[in-house]
Amino acid sequence: MTRKQRRLTIIGGALAVLAVAAALVLSALRDSIVFFSTPTMVAEKHVAPGTRFRLGGLVQPGSLVRGQDLAVTFEVADGGAKLPVSYKGILPDLFREGQGVIAEGALDAGGVFKADTVLAKHDETYMPKEVADALKKQGHWKDDYGKPRPAKPGPVSMRDGAEHSATATATGATE
């Protein structure tokens, strides 16, 4: 075998090992991938019971019902369809009716989404990109979603005042 053939054999073997490693990583990740869907997408795709996915939308006002032992039921809507959700556990502090939510779980045979994780938005302007895109597509997007709120003026430290005073003195400016 010549030097050139040996080099090509080593490069080919390295590429084969790299391809096998990439295939193993991708097959391991396939089990942990969870797709995002809106209630309309769930209705259109006819998602099979037991399939895990993330459900996003707005919690319908008046649909929140608290039961025994931290059991909660509510409806998630995206403007086109509604999907009932049941969850057992402590809801996030920011969870409330009319707000954006992402729930992770699976549909049961009765068409109820059994969530094992519920995530709420973290401030007044935040909305997950997928939920915002779905609301835009459905025509329910408000122009004030996602706009940054004006920053509140923070406290001025004594150091900031001293620097301002030194600058004013150096330039001859007076207040």
HELIX and SHEET records of a PDB file:
HELIX    1   1 ARG A    3  ARG A   30  1                                  28    
HELIX    2   2 PRO A   39  LYS A   45  1                                   7    
HELIX    3   3 LYS A  129  GLN A  138  1                                  10    
HELIX    4   4 MET A  158  THR A  171  1                                  14    
SHEET    1   A 4 PHE A  35  SER A  37  0                                        
SHEET    2   A 4 ARG A  52  VAL A  59  1                                        
SHEET    3   A 4 ALA A  71  ALA A  77 -1                                        
SHEET    4   A 4 VAL A  65  ARG A  66 -1                                        
SHEET    1   B 5 PHE A  35  SER A  37  0                                        
SHEET    2   B 5 ARG A  52  VAL A  59  1                                        
SHEET    3   B 5 GLY A 100  LEU A 107 -1                                        
SHEET    4   B 5 PHE A 113  ALA A 120 -1                                        
SHEET    5   B 5 LYS A  82  LYS A  88  1                                        
END                                                                             
